[in-house]
Amino acid sequence: MLSPRDCRWCLSLLIASTLAASFPGVAHAASPYDSILERVLKLLPERPLAVAVIDPNETQPDVRRTLLTLDAFITKGGRVVYLTSHSEVLQGALKGSQLCDYILATIVWHEMAHIDGADEAEAQRREEQLWTAFLMEERVDRIQGQRYLRALKSRRGDPGQRRALRVEVIRKLKSAGLSR
């Protein structure tokens, strides 16, 4: 007999499968993102139930417009963290940038906070806490890490500014030759 926790897990898996079927661009088994997701999820204090990668170019135009403004999202009541394949952070991780792996981990952590019921301010706080832990444990370069932490703190209260700041920080780090 399944425990209530197992039932929730099975229900979440069913919902994730249904959602994945409704997004033709969801990355499936043997995806180029599999190894990235495995690397990134190992960086988290706790793993999400599921992570899926969505290709905005394979969605309806109205959905595409929204997805192109996001690095990640969750659905209301859902337990799956969705990453968008066009995200500069995800693309950087795909190219082997360790910095992008850590940034992507904080993005997933932010969305997990929303899954747990956190509002935007609390999700940003949790994201900043994880990044600060990466800095304190010297997992990321101190200079890069402090720049990114400043960018995270500067976007407080403005969820739309989060992606733009990430893109800007990553571009600046790349131009300075610091993106690895």
Stockholm file with secondary structure:
# STOCKHOLM 1.0

chainA/1-180         MLSPRDCRWCLSLLIASTLAASFPGVAHAASPYDSILERVLKLLPERPLAVAVIDPNETQPDVRRTLLTLDAFITKGGRVVYLTSHSEVLQGALKGSQLCDYILATIVWHEMAHIDGADEAEAQRREEQLWTAFLMEERVDRIQGQRYLRALKSRRGDPGQRRALRVEVIRKLKSAGLSR
#=GR chainA/1-180 SS CCCHHHHHHHHHHHHHHHHHHHCTTBCCSSCTTHHHHHHHHHTSSSCCSEEEEECGGGSCHHHHHHHTTCSEECCTTCCEEEEETTCHHHHHHHTTCHHHHHHHHHHHHHHHHHHTTCCHHHHHHHHHHHHHHHHHTTCSCHHHHHHHHHHHHHTTTCHHHHHHHHHHHHHHHHHTTCCC
#=GC SS_cons         CCCHHHHHHHHHHHHHHHHHHHCTTBCCSSCTTHHHHHHHHHTSSSCCSEEEEECGGGSCHHHHHHHTTCSEECCTTCCEEEEETTCHHHHHHHTTCHHHHHHHHHHHHHHHHHHTTCCHHHHHHHHHHHHHHHHHTTCSCHHHHHHHHHHHHHTTTCHHHHHHHHHHHHHHHHHTTCCC
//
